Amino acid sequence: MEEMKFFGLVVGSWADWFGAIGTIGAVAFAVKNRTDKANIVLSASYTENLSYIYDIKKFEKTNEKITDVVYSENAGDNLGSWNRSLKIFFNNKGQSSGVIDSWGIIDENGKENKLSIEPIFIKGFDILEINRYIEMELNMDYDYDYDYIIDMVEKSIKRCGYCKCSYTENPDCFISRA
């Protein structure tokens, strides 16, 4: 039985060559795309909500047990409450865990105002959320709950129209996978 040849090589040896090239390519791809450190992305969401008090014009009785309330069309300057919330997300897109040493807000002069208190540990492929929230009822006789971080974000937005955040990772911190 005669061997089949294609461009001077036996057909079986072509399969060996393609298999060898595929193996070398797979190893090169794996070495190139290995992850030795975390890939952390910071994002934030800031909201400010105002709640107005509407005057009640009248009560309309729809049936014996249910009464509809008719409110005024315009609240005017009757601000009832407001709240501010800040959500900061640290998203680790890498397989390795990481540590954030500090994070903060960059002002319009490029100076970083550090707002972190302690290091933050983020596992691989994890999202860590930090929430800051202030709510104030305006008809109460107390000062609102001051939050330094939210205040810094609000000042940056009022001055620049945006808030620029920053963080620094700890490159010397190696966390092994157990």
C-alpha positions as CSV (number, residue, x, y, z in Angstrom):
1,M,0.0,0.0,0.0
2,E,1.4,3.3,-1.1
3,E,1.5,6.3,1.3
4,M,-0.5,9.4,0.4
5,K,1.7,12.5,0.0
6,F,0.8,16.1,-0.1
7,F,3.5,18.7,-1.1
8,G,6.1,16.0,-0.6
9,L,5.1,15.0,3.0
10,V,3.1,12.1,4.1
11,V,-0.5,13.2,5.1
12,G,-0.1,12.0,8.7
13,S,3.0,14.2,9.2
14,W,0.9,17.3,8.1
15,A,-1.3,16.6,11.1
16,D,1.7,16.3,13.4
17,W,3.0,19.7,12.1
18,F,-0.4,21.4,12.7
19,G,-0.7,19.9,16.1
20,A,2.8,21.0,17.0
21,I,2.2,24.6,15.8
22,G,-1.2,24.7,17.7
23,T,0.5,23.5,20.9
24,I,3.3,26.2,20.6
25,G,0.6,28.8,19.9
26,A,-1.4,27.8,23.0
27,V,1.6,27.9,25.3
28,A,2.6,31.3,24.0
29,F,-0.9,32.6,24.5
30,A,-1.1,31.2,28.0
31,V,2.3,32.8,29.0
32,K,1.4,36.1,27.4
33,N,-2.0,36.3,29.2
34,R,-1.0,35.1,32.6
35,T,-2.0,37.3,35.5
36,D,0.5,38.1,38.2
37,K,-1.3,41.0,39.7
38,A,-4.8,42.4,40.2
39,N,-6.5,44.5,37.5
40,I,-8.5,47.0,39.6
41,V,-10.8,49.6,38.1
42,L,-12.4,52.4,40.2
43,S,-15.8,53.9,39.4
44,A,-18.2,56.0,41.4
45,S,-21.8,57.1,41.4
46,Y,-23.0,60.3,43.2
47,T,-26.6,61.3,43.6
48,E,-28.4,64.1,45.3
49,N,-32.2,63.9,45.7
50,L,-34.6,66.6,46.9
51,S,-38.0,65.9,48.2
52,Y,-40.6,68.7,48.2
53,I,-43.7,69.0,50.4
54,Y,-46.9,69.6,48.5
55,D,-49.9,71.2,50.2
56,I,-53.0,69.1,50.5
57,K,-55.9,70.9,48.7
58,K,-58.7,68.5,49.7
59,F,-59.7,64.9,50.4
60,E,-62.0,63.3,47.8
61,K,-64.0,60.3,49.0
62,T,-64.1,57.7,46.2
63,N,-66.1,55.2,48.2
64,E,-66.9,54.5,51.8
65,K,-63.4,53.3,52.8
66,I,-61.0,54.9,50.3
67,T,-60.2,58.6,50.3
68,D,-58.0,60.2,47.6
69,V,-55.8,63.1,48.5
70,V,-55.6,66.0,46.1
71,Y,-52.2,67.8,46.3
72,S,-51.3,71.3,45.1
73,E,-49.7,71.3,41.6
74,N,-46.6,73.3,42.7
75,A,-44.6,72.6,45.8
76,G,-43.0,76.1,45.7
77,D,-40.1,76.4,48.1
78,N,-41.4,73.7,50.5
79,L,-38.4,71.5,50.5
80,G,-39.1,68.6,52.9
81,S,-35.9,66.6,52.8
82,W,-32.8,65.8,50.8
83,N,-30.2,63.1,50.7
84,R,-26.9,62.6,49.1
85,S,-25.3,59.3,48.4
86,L,-22.0,58.2,47.1
87,K,-21.2,54.7,45.9
88,I,-17.6,53.8,45.1
89,F,-16.9,50.6,43.3
90,F,-13.5,48.8,43.2
91,N,-13.8,46.2,40.4
92,N,-11.0,43.6,40.2
93,K,-11.1,42.3,36.7
94,G,-8.0,40.1,37.2
95,Q,-7.6,36.6,38.7
96,S,-5.2,37.6,41.4
97,S,-6.3,39.4,44.6
98,G,-5.1,42.9,45.4
99,V,-4.8,45.5,48.1
100,I,-5.7,49.2,47.7
101,D,-3.4,51.2,50.0
102,S,-5.2,54.5,49.6
103,W,-7.9,56.2,47.5
104,G,-9.1,59.7,47.2
105,I,-10.3,62.6,45.1
106,I,-8.1,64.8,42.9
107,D,-8.9,68.5,43.1
108,E,-8.7,71.0,40.2
109,N,-5.0,71.7,41.0
110,G,-4.1,68.0,40.6
111,K,-3.6,67.5,44.3
112,E,-4.8,64.2,45.6
113,N,-7.0,64.3,48.8
114,K,-6.7,60.9,50.4
115,L,-10.0,59.7,51.8
116,S,-9.2,56.2,52.8
117,I,-8.8,55.2,56.4
118,E,-7.3,51.7,56.0
119,P,-6.2,49.3,53.2
120,I,-8.9,47.5,51.2
121,F,-8.5,43.8,50.2
122,I,-10.2,42.8,46.9
123,K,-10.4,39.2,45.8
124,G,-9.9,38.2,42.2
125,F,-12.9,38.8,39.9
126,D,-14.7,40.6,42.8
127,I,-16.5,44.0,43.1
128,L,-16.2,45.9,46.4
129,E,-18.8,48.6,47.0
130,I,-18.4,51.5,49.5
131,N,-21.5,53.4,50.3
132,R,-21.8,56.8,52.0
133,Y,-25.2,58.3,52.6
134,I,-26.6,61.4,54.3
135,E,-30.3,62.2,54.8
136,M,-31.8,65.3,56.3
137,E,-35.3,66.2,57.2
138,L,-35.5,70.0,56.9
139,N,-38.3,70.4,59.4
140,M,-36.1,69.0,62.2
141,D,-34.1,71.2,64.6
142,Y,-30.7,69.6,64.1
143,D,-27.7,70.0,61.8
144,Y,-27.3,67.5,59.0
145,D,-25.0,64.6,59.4
146,Y,-21.8,65.8,57.9
147,D,-19.8,63.4,55.8
148,Y,-16.3,64.5,54.7
149,I,-16.1,62.2,51.7
150,I,-19.5,63.2,50.3
151,D,-18.6,66.9,51.0
152,M,-15.3,66.6,49.1
153,V,-17.1,65.0,46.1
154,E,-19.8,67.7,46.0
155,K,-17.2,70.5,46.2
156,S,-15.3,69.0,43.3
157,I,-18.4,68.7,41.2
158,K,-19.4,72.3,41.9
159,R,-15.9,73.6,41.1
160,C,-15.0,71.5,38.1
161,G,-18.2,69.9,36.9
162,Y,-16.9,66.5,37.6
163,C,-15.1,64.5,40.3
164,K,-11.8,62.7,39.5
165,C,-10.9,59.8,41.7
166,S,-7.6,58.0,42.3
167,Y,-6.2,55.0,44.1
168,T,-2.8,53.4,44.7
169,E,-2.3,49.6,44.8
170,N,0.2,47.9,47.0
171,P,2.6,46.2,44.5
172,D,4.6,44.4,47.2
173,C,1.6,42.6,48.7
174,F,1.5,39.1,47.3
175,I,-1.6,37.1,48.2
176,S,-1.4,33.4,47.5
177,R,-4.5,31.5,46.4
178,A,-5.3,28.9,49.0
